[in-house]
Amino acid sequence: MFKYMFKRYLQPLVKTITIREEVYNKLIAVKRKDESFSQLFERLVEDINPVETLTKLRGSIEFKAKEKMLSEISALRAERRL
């Protein structure tokens, strides 16, 4: 029984994701011949620093109603604190 349980835990966890065809085509273009999609995803996200990503995005988003959005966020935070 232990042998069976041990084998079962060694099987990889499989997840299904849905992506648009144009995203799939872009992934195929950067995927190496001997690389699985899991390996590709690992390679693409391996060295991602979330702070660096946010820093790069800073200034690229334009808020039309910034003050309204900030006041709504403050109101929601205040509700949670009650």
N, C-alpha and C positions, 0 to 999 in steps of 0.2 A: 504494500500500500504506500509506503514512504517513497519508493522509487517512482510510482505513478504520480504522486503529488509533486515531487521534485521536478519531474519532466514537465508537468503541467505549468509550473511557475516559470520555466525557462522559455516558454512560447512567447513571442513578442506580442504586445498589445497592438491591435489594429484599429485605426480610426478612419472613418470615411469623411472627407471634406468635399464641399461643392465649390467650384470656382467657375468663373466665366470663361468662355472659350478663348478670348483674347489674352487672359491671364495665363491660361494653360500654354498657349503658343509662346508667350514670353518665357515661361519657365523652361519649356523644351529648348528654346534657343540658348539658354545659359547652362542647361544640364549637360554634364559630361557623359560620354558614352558608357563608361563603366560605373556610373553613379546611380543609385536608387533615388527616388523622390525624397525619401527620408534623409538621405545623406545630403541632397541638394538643400533642403530646408535647414538642416543643421549648419551647413556651410554659409548660407545666407544670413542666418541670425546669430552665428557664433560669437562675433565680436561687437554686437550691438550694445551700445551704452545708452540707456533711456534718457539720461540727462543730456547727452550730446545730441540725440535725436530731437529732443524738445528745443534745445538751443538753436538747432538748424531751422526748425519750424517757426521760431519766434519771428514775428513780423510778416510771415507769409499768409496769415489769416486776418481778414478784415471783419471787424464786428460793426454791424450797422447801428445797433442800439446797445452800445457797451454799458452805459450807465444803467439802463433798464435791466440788462442781464445781471450786472453786479448786485443790484438791489434785490433781484429775485433769488440769487444765490445766498445773500445775507439772510433773507427771510426764511429760506429753507433750513439754513444752518441754525437759526434761532429756534425754529420749530423742533428740531431734533434735540436741542439742549433742554427742552422742557421736560 
